[in-house]
Every structure is written in structure tokens, then in C-alpha cells.
Amino acid sequence: MNLSAVMRSWARALATQFRFKIILLSVIPLIISLLLWGALMAWRMQAVIDFVQSYFAVHEGYSSAAQVLSSLGLLALKTVVVPLLAMWLLLPLVVISSLLFIGVLIMPIIAKHVGARDFPLLEKRYGASFLHSLGFSFGSIFLFVFGCVVTLPLIFIPPIYVFVQPLLWGWLTYRVMSYDALALFADSDERKQLVEKHRGSLLLIGLIAGAFSSLPSLLWVGSAISVANLFLFPIIVSAAIWVYLLIFIFTGLWYQHFCLRALQELRQEKMSENVQTDVSSRQHTLEM
């Protein structure tokens, strides 16, 4: 694990994040997300709330929730526990869709921008097409969901479950972002070499990004409290989605800087090896 390279790429990503073009990039997936989730919530949000409410009524969930909230000194939240859980059920879908939008739609633009500004001499080898990236992202999401289902029983062992979930989110982020960061510049062999060589660093970036992506969850949970307010609810939901997108764009920049720097170093190493091999070959020929 190369911590110095991770921190250097983080600093470069932070500087790139505040370029006007990069900030503007968050508008595209934000509009798509708001149209998608706005339509879905207008269509089925009440059905999700009714489902949770009926489940609570059948399984005496209200009394259990009241006991838990009372022990935490949060009994006042009893009235919003149903919309709170409904929004919590939707949260993973919002995060996954945001990650997918950034990976498929925005990462190619980020790759071109960072490549042109910071790595102008790096050759593009187009190792993965748009369809390949899309298929890889969906495959990674499928494996992530499978991992979530398999580890779901660990929820009854909180000390273990607390670590499992961030690992799964970090793994998903690293898989999608690192693939898309190298899709334009690296060929398939280079991508495999880089992922194998820097897997620890790439996963570390994903884990850190996953930890930061939990911050907008507070806004998302806050939207449950305002679900009955037709004015406040869409504003809070929009703010939560936009913050998610900004975090994922920064993560994309972080991966882009790290991966292109690593790719540049890999090619320089190969070039040096080829030069040394060529020199050795010539010396051997002269000796003969």
C-alpha cells in the first residue's frame, strides 16, 4: 500500500474539485437523479410508507420502536419512525444509482479533463468501451447486493456488521471507480497489472470515500422528518442527492489522479526495462 501516492492524489483531486468545469459536472447527474427519484417517489413513496406501516402494525413494531427510542431518549421521533424507515430502505438505491451515474456518465469526462490538464503526454489506449464499463458496473453492483444479502445475518452481531458494511461499500466504490478511471488510457493488461499491484491503495480510497458518503445520510434521514411538508421535503432530498454526487465526483477525481499517475510510472518502468534489454542485447551482439 502506497500511502504517499494516496495522499498526493488526494491533494491533486482536492485542487481539481474546485475547477468550474468539475463543479458544473454535478449538475448533469443531479438533474437525472432528481427526475428519476422524483418520479419514483411521487409514484410509489406512499406505497413504501404504507408497507412499512402495515408491517409495524402486524408485528407490533410500534411498541418495540417506542421502547428503543425511549431508552435512547428519542421518544419524540416515534411519530416519524415509519417514514424514517421508508427513507432508510431507499437510501442504498440512491447511493448505488449515484455511483452508477458518476461511473458511467461522468468518469469519461473526468478522465479526459484530468488527462489533458495533468497528464498531457499519457497515451490513450482505450482498454474498455462504454458498454464494457456499463456491464462491469452492473456486474459489480450485483456482486455487492449478493454480498449484502449473504452478510445480512451479521446484523445480529453489531461489532462485526459495523465493519462489514463499510468494506462492502468500499469494495464497490473501488471496483467501479478504478475500472472507469483506467478505461480510456490503459489497455486491459495494464489495468489488470495496476489493480493487482495497487489493490490495497485502491481499496483504501474506496473505504475513505465510503465513510464520507455516510455524511449526506443525515440529510436523507432528515427528509423523513419533513416527508409531510411538500415544500421542505424536495429541498432536503435534492440537497442530500447533490452532496452524494459531489462526494462521488471527488472520489472519481481521486481515483483518476492515482490511477493515471500509477499508469504513467508503469509505462516508464516498462520503457526503462526495454531500453536495458536493448542495451544488453547490443552488448551481447558486439561481444560475439
Helices and strands as residue ranges (DSSP letters): H 3-17, H 20-25, H 27-58, H 61-71, G 75-80, H 81-101, I 102-106, H 107-118, H 130-150, G 152-156, H 158-183, H 188-197, H 199-212, H 216-225, H 232-287
